[in-house]
Amino acid sequence: MTELSQVIHAVRSTTGAWIREDYTFVRITGPDAASWLHSQTTNDVEGLASGAGSHNAILDRQGRLQGHFTLHRWEDEFWMLIECAQVDAVLKHLDDHLFIEDVHVERTDDTLEQLILQGPKSMAFLATCMDDESGMGSALLPNEWNGVHPVELFGLEVLAFRISMTGEDGFVFIGETGECAAILQNLRDHSDDTLEAPVVVDSEAQHVLRIEAGLPKFGLDMDTTCLIPETTLERTAISYEKGCYLGQEVVARLKAYGSVKQALTGLVFQNETVEKWSVGCALTLDGKTIGRGMSMAHSPTLGRMIALAYLDRDHRAPGTVLSILVEGYDTAIEVEVQSPPFHSPPSREQTADSLYHEALDLFQADPDDSDASAIPMLKESILLQPDFEDTYEVLGVILNRHQRVDEAIYYMNRLKELNPNCIMAHTNLSVFYLAKGMIEEAEIAKAQSAVLQIQNATDERKAEEMAAQERTRIQEEARDRIGVFLEVLGMDPDDPVATFGLGKAYVQLGEYENAIPHLSHAAEVQKDFSAAYLDLGKCYEFLDRPDEAQETYQTGITIASRKGDLMPMREMERRLKSLAREEVSNT
């Protein structure tokens, strides 16, 4: 394994860190800051709560991208994290649209420093640095993407932003000049029995990680000539619910009436290396230019060459295999189209669930309570998903059985704070208090548990009755719609809306066999009916016909990609991957 591969592997499996020098921090204040930024940018600003943030962008009147950044709110201030290469043009654009509003824009440039920490073990490693008997400093780290909160790290007050630069979980820390370099050194020197110190990630590895994550770079993979729907920024930087902003009409029209001619996607090379690849190189098929190549790298994670590329609507469906000519080459190269990212790590919630079940298996296989290895797994699960109630319960029980009763009480009280109506929190506390000889506390917890059991029994009956009423309402409405749709189809058997509606109604009734012919006909009548393919595939799934479901999703993804229907396309991609995983696990 090369040194580069080792660094990539470390970031993908543990943690990596570096000082980021190509971004700057801009502070925006004033009583009109929220409304002014909201009117100038593509994403919701006024709806941001203190401590929240979002990916954002600015456009010109033609909907062309002028710059993108993350924007974060802390109390009455807004903080912009933006590439240095973009900041002059973006701030000039904003200043050109600042008239009578009371807004102040302050650049920080060299006065602040930024530290990047990335990897699936970022949160767990930071907890070993920030948590001790005096408190849990890691609890202040933001949980939501683009969230921000001040924290103390190695005695230094810094701002922590939850941002991914690699596709992995991670943070951006901002401090005064020199502070982040000191923190990086402390992170490298910090020792823990279970976690390795972060590797330092150089610029070459940063480039590979960025491309594996499918993150386009402004000025390289996209520029001011690009319509924002042509880039991947549409997924994260646009709100279709907010009011007017410059370029909104173009963006809304493209979403409503059709897809862009070209769009940024990914290419995975099938065993070929392209030495003369250059950004902007023409890609041709059968003598016709179908796109342009952009950033490229060898992916140690995939073991293949990968690239970002703009492809036309007829050739960008995920899974399509193309035999293309690259500008400067005489022989065709085989590539497979893949919607970025190329590497999709599990979410925090998925990792927390995996750790929980692995720890549960260890606990169940340890009747003598001789193995404590489940404890750090459960603690990490809680770090990643602080509202995962089952983890607290199991952790408390295991800690108690290992005679660590004070810790068990601590985690049960955290569970009680999380959910005051959790019966098992009070039940376990009564047991743990009794083990400590705290008789009065044990009796109170036991009484609270008994009251909650009676109350929950009543609430469950009410919930079941309400759920039954809702199911009945939905089914009655579906039956009523069936009658209406049948009347319409009696006059026009090929009406796509009525045909799809009839199939959808049968799906709501759970009559999947009856739904299939109508959804199939809707897809035949209206060839680009993405939603029909999605529901048809679901019917095959519910009927345990995975091969037909996969074939339907593959066709639907191709059609949705051409039309630009991102939501049904993403859902079909997710379901197709899930079916593929089930197929592998069953072999």
C-alpha angles and dihedrals in degrees: 000000000000122000090252091052090049092054092047090048091049092053091046093048108026127354143309132187142191142165109258112219102166096069132070137198123238123191118209119190141160137098092277096044097104097047093041094050090044090056094047103044137063099237134060113278105160090056094057113112121213107282094026131105144172144201109263143176145189125227139190123238092276092056093253118150115256097173144323135216143147118268122202133187126217113175105304096342130088122210123201122201108197140158114266089231090061104036100087095051095042094049091046090051091050093045090052088060096045109101121147097346117122099236132139123201117197124186118207100188109160097005093080133049131208129215123192122207116182137171142081091276095051095106094044092048093048089051089059088054099042107032126078140137091290094060150310106273091174089067087076093059109109116258099195124073111266090011119143136203136161112249139174116240120179089342095308125115109228139157116252120206121184101226132145120220093169107034089261128105112274153122144250114218121198123196142147117297110289095017097091092048088053091048091050090053091048090050090051091048096044113108128205129172095229106030132058121228115258118272117234109250116215126207094265092055091044089056093052093045091050093053093044086054090050094237113154119216120226112242091022111048096016138015143170092296092064124097106227093237087059089064129061090249090091089077095060112013104052131077113196090190101061130090131260126323133159110289095012095123092058093047093048092046092052091049094048102041110026151324129279119265092241132022137182113257139147136269126203112198117225103229095312131122118208110201097177096050111135133179108270095020114156118250115205135187123189090349094307126109108238100172153326130269119233133173115001136185143156108259114218087189093059097026089229141095111262134186143179113236142171110237131180120251094260095059108033102081109128113254094029113137113214132187101211138175115229117212108267095025128099098197126070120249123209117229136169120221113235126178108236137286101066090195121040113186119198117271122251089258093052092048091047091051091048092050090048094053093043090052091046090054090051091049093050090049092052108070092158094054091233097131119069096175091107091066099071090044091056092045090053089048089056091048090055096042111021093180095056097119099185091060093059091050096050092042091052092050093049093046090051092050089052090054092251092127098154090057090046090054091047093055094043090053089051088052090050090052090049093049115010089187095056105125095199092054091060093039093052092043089056089055094045094047090050090053088055092048092248094140099168093049090047092053092049092050091047092051092048089052092052093050091049092050091057092045093047093051089057093044092049092054091050091047092050091050092050092047091050091050091050092049090050092050093050092047093048091050090048091052090049091051091049089061092049094047092048089055091052092047089050087065097036116015090188099054100133096203094051092043092051092043091053091051091047091052091054089050090055089052090051090243095133097162089056091047097054100072092048095047090046091051091049089055091048094049095045106032095196096048097132095175091056091058091048094053092041090054090049090054091054089048093051089049091051094246099134098166092057090044092053093048091049093049092048091053091044093050091053091050095044090049092054092047095043095239095154100173098055090038092055091046092050091047090051093049092045091053090048091053090048091052091049090050091053093046091051094053 
